[in-house]
């Protein structure tokens, strides 16, 4: 691995941690809401938006700067695609936070909340595995990077199952939620979490391909 790619992977790894902080904001907000601390949950929303703004600026700087120095067009293409996928993870995480700010979370039936919490936990684990996969590539441990990517794929499959369960519970327990607009926002919130893991899986696929290319 040449120096330009090594330095770029260092930067992408840093960016993945920034995206991870946004995803973790959802989990933090749920913890605050479950502890009847809505004010702190709103602080998490503000923090996530601030982190996303900084992360977006950082990503654009990488694309316009260091990425252009990579002469290997194949590696450059993989890294550009990876940055775009991670940006989508960040965007959907921020969108989830905004939906969470709109719904009366404490009024949601416990069975639905449990599915939400499990989906969010899986999305947090997914972005953490992506960061670990990138760290493994930096070290030249391509086998470990590939194993981490497979785990992200399994997490996405788990979230698909949880989404189906949550949708069923929305039908079963939806009558307890009187406001129809809340029902719409709740459905959109749940699906936005699933979108996070969809893009995490896409990012993992790109990392796997990059690992195979650099390790061949």
Buried (B, 14 or more C-beta within 10 A) or exposed (E): EEEBBEEBBBBBBBBBBBBBBBBBBBBBBBBBBEEEEBEEBBBBBEBBBEBBEEBBEBBEEBBEEBBEEBEBEEBBBBBBBBBBBBBBBBBBBBBBBBBBBBBEBEEBBEBBBBBBBBBBBBBBBBBBBBBBBBBBBBEEBBEBBBBBBEBBBEBBEBBBEBBEBBBEBBEEBBEEBEEEEBBEBBBBBBBBBBBBBBBBBBBBBBBBBBBEBBBE
